[in-house]
Amino acid sequence: MFNLSPNTSSVATDGAGRPREIRTDGMRLPVSALESVRAETAAYPLETGPRTVFVVSAAGSRFRLVHQLRDRRWTVERLASRGPRLAHAA
């Protein structure tokens, strides 16, 4: 049996809706770089509604931040730390 404790995470944004700070487990991680933004507002599953996906750097790690527009909820996922990237925009 596993005991899982909920991870309370939230994202603070600026006036334009870009993430500026990740708050998780009592820590505040300022976003140092916005790597990519993908707006999924044209085609999306009806069950979940439209969303916007951000990939950001904060505190030496990369995070995927997903904003569910219908629910106004954020999902925070830590990605692999500074490793090789699969895609790079020139």
C-alpha positions as a Markdown table, in Angstrom:
| # | Residue | x | y | z |
|---|---|---|---|---|
| 1 | Met | 0.0 | 0.0 | 0.0 |
| 2 | Phe | 1.2 | 3.5 | -0.8 |
| 3 | Asn | 0.5 | 6.7 | 1.1 |
| 4 | Leu | 0.3 | 9.6 | -1.3 |
| 5 | Ser | 0.2 | 13.1 | -0.1 |
| 6 | Pro | -1.4 | 15.7 | -2.4 |
| 7 | Asn | 1.0 | 18.1 | -4.0 |
| 8 | Thr | -0.4 | 21.6 | -3.8 |
| 9 | Ser | 0.9 | 23.6 | -6.7 |
| 10 | Ser | -0.2 | 26.9 | -8.1 |
| 11 | Val | 1.1 | 29.3 | -10.7 |
| 12 | Ala | 1.2 | 33.1 | -10.5 |
| 13 | Thr | 0.9 | 34.9 | -13.8 |
| 14 | Asp | 1.4 | 38.4 | -15.1 |
| 15 | Gly | -1.3 | 40.6 | -16.7 |
| 16 | Ala | -1.0 | 38.8 | -20.1 |
| 17 | Gly | -1.4 | 35.3 | -18.6 |
| 18 | Arg | 2.2 | 34.3 | -18.8 |
| 19 | Pro | 3.6 | 32.2 | -15.9 |
| 20 | Arg | 5.9 | 34.2 | -13.6 |
| 21 | Glu | 6.1 | 32.0 | -10.5 |
| 22 | Ile | 5.5 | 28.4 | -9.5 |
| 23 | Arg | 4.4 | 27.8 | -5.9 |
| 24 | Thr | 4.8 | 24.2 | -4.7 |
| 25 | Asp | 5.3 | 22.6 | -1.3 |
| 26 | Gly | 5.8 | 25.9 | 0.4 |
| 27 | Met | 8.5 | 27.0 | -2.1 |
| 28 | Arg | 8.3 | 29.9 | -4.6 |
| 29 | Leu | 10.2 | 29.3 | -7.8 |
| 30 | Pro | 10.4 | 32.4 | -10.1 |
| 31 | Val | 10.2 | 31.5 | -13.8 |
| 32 | Ser | 13.5 | 32.5 | -15.4 |
| 33 | Ala | 12.7 | 31.6 | -19.0 |
| 34 | Leu | 9.7 | 30.8 | -21.1 |
| 35 | Glu | 10.8 | 28.1 | -23.6 |
| 36 | Ser | 7.6 | 27.4 | -25.5 |
| 37 | Val | 3.8 | 28.1 | -25.6 |
| 38 | Arg | 1.2 | 25.9 | -27.3 |
| 39 | Ala | -2.4 | 27.2 | -27.4 |
| 40 | Glu | -4.8 | 24.3 | -28.0 |
| 41 | Thr | -7.9 | 26.5 | -28.4 |
| 42 | Ala | -8.8 | 25.4 | -32.0 |
| 43 | Ala | -8.9 | 21.6 | -31.6 |
| 44 | Tyr | -9.4 | 20.0 | -28.2 |
| 45 | Pro | -11.3 | 17.1 | -26.6 |
| 46 | Leu | -14.8 | 18.1 | -25.6 |
| 47 | Glu | -14.4 | 16.4 | -22.2 |
| 48 | Thr | -11.4 | 18.6 | -21.1 |
| 49 | Gly | -11.9 | 21.8 | -23.1 |
| 50 | Pro | -9.2 | 24.1 | -24.5 |
| 51 | Arg | -5.8 | 24.4 | -22.7 |
| 52 | Thr | -2.5 | 26.2 | -23.0 |
| 53 | Val | 0.7 | 24.4 | -22.5 |
| 54 | Phe | 3.9 | 26.3 | -21.3 |
| 55 | Val | 7.4 | 24.9 | -21.0 |
| 56 | Val | 9.4 | 27.1 | -18.6 |
| 57 | Ser | 12.7 | 27.1 | -16.7 |
| 58 | Ala | 12.6 | 27.8 | -13.0 |
| 59 | Ala | 15.3 | 27.1 | -10.3 |
| 60 | Gly | 17.5 | 25.2 | -12.7 |
| 61 | Ser | 14.7 | 22.8 | -13.7 |
| 62 | Arg | 12.3 | 22.6 | -16.6 |
| 63 | Phe | 8.5 | 22.4 | -16.0 |
| 64 | Arg | 5.5 | 21.8 | -18.1 |
| 65 | Leu | 2.6 | 24.0 | -17.0 |
| 66 | Val | -0.8 | 23.2 | -18.4 |
| 67 | His | -3.6 | 25.7 | -17.9 |
| 68 | Gln | -7.1 | 24.2 | -18.3 |
| 69 | Leu | -9.1 | 27.1 | -19.6 |
| 70 | Arg | -12.5 | 25.7 | -18.8 |
| 71 | Asp | -11.7 | 24.8 | -15.2 |
| 72 | Arg | -9.2 | 27.6 | -14.7 |
| 73 | Arg | -6.8 | 25.0 | -13.2 |
| 74 | Trp | -3.1 | 24.6 | -13.5 |
| 75 | Thr | -1.2 | 21.3 | -13.7 |
| 76 | Val | 2.5 | 21.4 | -12.9 |
| 77 | Glu | 4.9 | 18.7 | -14.1 |
| 78 | Arg | 8.7 | 18.7 | -13.6 |
| 79 | Leu | 10.5 | 17.6 | -16.7 |
| 80 | Ala | 14.0 | 16.2 | -17.0 |
| 81 | Ser | 16.6 | 18.7 | -15.9 |
| 82 | Arg | 18.9 | 20.5 | -18.3 |
| 83 | Gly | 19.5 | 17.6 | -20.7 |
| 84 | Pro | 19.6 | 17.6 | -24.5 |
| 85 | Arg | 16.5 | 18.9 | -26.2 |
| 86 | Leu | 14.8 | 17.1 | -29.0 |
| 87 | Ala | 13.7 | 20.3 | -30.8 |
| 88 | His | 15.3 | 23.7 | -31.0 |
| 89 | Ala | 13.9 | 26.7 | -32.8 |
| 90 | Ala | 16.5 | 28.7 | -34.7 |
